[in-house]
């Protein structure tokens, strides 16, 4: 089982939305079974999953203290991928979560404040010797600003070519336990979610080869 951790020091970057969409994209893409874990005290991912009618992806409750043991049990149970949401902070507990990751995805909005804050999150991943990449989220139609953000992020690490744009359907899909992949499978937002999952999966494969 491969573990993907969503981490970002800045709140509002879309970690929970990305975690849910990646898990569903993986399931629909044939990379099942998948499981989600929420380490954020706000439990936004839990709330989304509780309102979901579909039985997959699964959700596994866990404390940070018991996370390593829980991941081992889930691996033995036959899960293919685990997606872990984290709170917007840099703490020792989050360091412990990142240390268990096979891959760290850092959602970042294309704003000066968000770009200035990526350093600590990058330090978190590199300090634990974990592979990571950025994904630009909540991008506006201003292409120049998005391109500038991607260029800035590329100085720190790999940036996903798939951009998650700021559309209403991403937010509204999280209200009733669904994703854009289920609401409008042929829409632009769904295509972005699928492309991001393909990117993450490929990066994990490349990192495995390097190891």
C-alpha positions in Angstrom: 0.0 0.0 0.0 1.2 3.5 -0.9 0.5 6.4 1.4 -0.1 9.9 0.1 -0.1 12.8 2.6 -1.7 16.1 1.8 0.3 18.8 3.7 0.4 22.6 3.7 1.2 25.2 6.3 -1.4 27.6 4.9 -5.1 26.9 5.6 -7.6 27.0 2.8 -5.3 25.5 0.2 -7.7 22.7 -0.5 -6.1 19.7 1.2 -9.4 18.1 2.1 -10.9 18.6 -1.3 -7.8 17.3 -3.1 -7.6 14.3 -0.7 -11.3 13.3 -1.4 -11.0 13.8 -5.2 -7.8 11.9 -5.5 -9.2 8.9 -3.5 -12.3 8.9 -5.7 -10.3 9.3 -8.9 -8.1 6.4 -7.9 -11.2 4.2 -7.2 -12.8 5.1 -10.5 -9.5 4.6 -12.3 -9.2 1.0 -11.1 -6.6 1.6 -8.4 -8.8 0.4 -5.7 -9.4 -0.3 -2.9 -8.5 3.1 -1.4 -8.8 4.4 2.2 -8.8 7.9 3.7 -7.5 9.0 7.1 -8.2 12.4 8.7 -5.6 13.8 11.1 -7.1 17.3 11.1 -8.9 18.1 14.4 -11.6 19.9 12.3 -12.4 16.6 10.7 -13.7 18.1 7.4 -12.8 14.9 5.5 -14.8 12.8 8.1 -17.8 15.1 7.7 -17.6 14.7 3.9 -17.3 10.9 4.1 -20.2 10.7 6.6 -22.5 12.4 4.1 -21.4 10.2 1.3 -23.7 7.5 0.0 -21.1 5.5 -2.0 -19.3 2.8 -0.1 -15.9 3.6 -1.5 -13.4 4.9 -0.9 -13.2 3.6 2.7 -12.5 5.7 5.8 -10.3 4.5 8.7 -10.3 6.4 11.9 -6.9 6.8 13.6 -4.9 8.9 16.0 -1.5 10.1 15.0 -0.1 8.0 17.8 -1.5 4.8 16.3 -1.1 5.9 12.7 1.9 3.7 11.9 0.1 0.6 13.2 -3.1 1.5 11.5 -1.3 1.8 8.1 0.3 -1.5 8.6 -3.1 -3.1 9.3 -4.7 -1.4 6.2 -1.8 -2.7 4.1 -2.3 -6.2 5.3 -6.0 -5.8 4.6 -5.2 -5.3 0.9 -5.7 -1.6 0.4 -3.8 -0.1 -2.5 -3.6 3.6 -1.5 -4.1 5.6 1.6 -4.8 9.3 1.5 -4.1 11.3 4.7 -5.4 14.8 5.3 -3.5 17.0 7.7 -4.2 20.3 9.6 -2.7 23.6 8.4 0.2 23.8 10.7 3.8 22.7 11.2 4.0 20.6 14.3 5.8 17.6 15.6 2.7 15.5 15.1 2.5 16.4 11.4 6.2 15.6 11.1 5.3 12.1 12.3 2.6 11.8 9.7 4.8 13.0 6.9 7.5 10.6 7.9 5.1 7.7 7.1 4.3 9.0 3.6 5.4 7.4 0.4 4.6 10.7 -1.3 3.7 14.2 0.0 1.5 16.5 -2.1 1.5 20.2 -1.2 -1.5 22.1 -2.5 -0.7 25.8 -3.0 -2.9 28.7 -4.1 -1.3 31.1 -6.6 -1.0 34.0 -4.1 2.1 35.7 -2.7 1.1 34.7 0.9 0.8 31.0 0.0 4.0 31.0 -2.0 6.0 32.6 0.8 4.7 29.9 3.2 5.8 26.8 1.2 9.3 26.8 2.6 8.3 25.2 5.9 6.2 22.5 4.3 9.0 21.7 1.9 11.4 21.5 4.9 8.9 19.1 6.5 9.1 16.7 3.5 12.8 17.0 2.9 13.6 16.7 6.6 11.8 13.3 6.6 13.5 12.4 3.3 10.0 12.0 1.6 9.4 12.7 -2.1 7.0 15.6 -2.7 5.4 17.8 -5.3 3.3 20.9 -5.5 -0.2 21.3 -7.1 -1.6 24.7 -7.8 -5.1 25.0 -6.5 -8.0 27.5 -6.7 -6.3 29.0 -9.8 -8.2 32.0 -11.3 -8.6 32.7 -15.0 -5.5 35.0 -14.7 -3.1 32.7 -16.6 -0.1 35.0 -16.0 -0.5 34.8 -12.2 -0.8 31.0 -12.3 2.2 30.6 -14.6 4.3 32.9 -12.3 3.2 30.8 -9.3 4.2 27.5 -11.0 7.6 29.0 -12.0 8.2 30.1 -8.4 7.3 26.7 -7.0 9.5 24.9 -9.5 12.5 26.5 -7.8 11.6 24.3 -4.8 10.5 21.1 -6.4 8.3 19.4 -9.0 5.0 21.0 -9.8 2.0 19.1 -11.2 1.2 20.2 -14.7 -2.5 19.6 -13.9 -3.9 22.7 -12.3 -7.0 22.7 -10.0 -9.0 25.8 -11.0 -11.3 27.8 -8.7 -14.7 26.5 -9.8 -18.0 26.3 -7.8 -18.5 22.6 -8.5 -15.4 21.7 -6.5 -16.8 23.4 -3.4 -20.4 22.3 -4.0 -19.4 18.7 -4.5 -18.0 18.5 -1.0 -21.4 19.4 0.6 -23.2 16.1 -0.1 -20.3 13.6 0.0 -19.7 13.5 -3.8 -16.9 14.8 -6.0 -16.9 16.5 -9.4 -16.0 13.1 -10.9 -19.5 11.9 -9.9 -21.5 15.1 -10.5 -20.1 15.9 -13.9 -17.7 13.1 -15.1 -17.1 14.8 -18.4 -16.6 18.3 -17.1 -13.3 20.3 -16.9 -13.0 19.9 -13.2 -13.3 16.1 -13.4 -10.6 16.1 -16.0 -8.3 18.1 -13.7 -8.9 15.7 -10.8 -8.1 12.6 -13.0 -5.0 14.3 -14.4 -3.8 15.1 -10.9 -4.2 11.5 -9.8 -2.3 10.2 -12.9 0.5 12.6 -12.0 0.7 11.5 -8.4 0.6 7.8 -9.3 3.3 8.3 -11.9 5.5 10.2 -9.4 5.2 7.4 -6.9 6.2 4.9 -9.6 9.2 7.0 -10.5 10.3 7.3 -6.9 10.1 3.6 -6.4 12.3 3.0 -9.4 14.9 5.4 -8.0 14.9 3.6 -4.7 
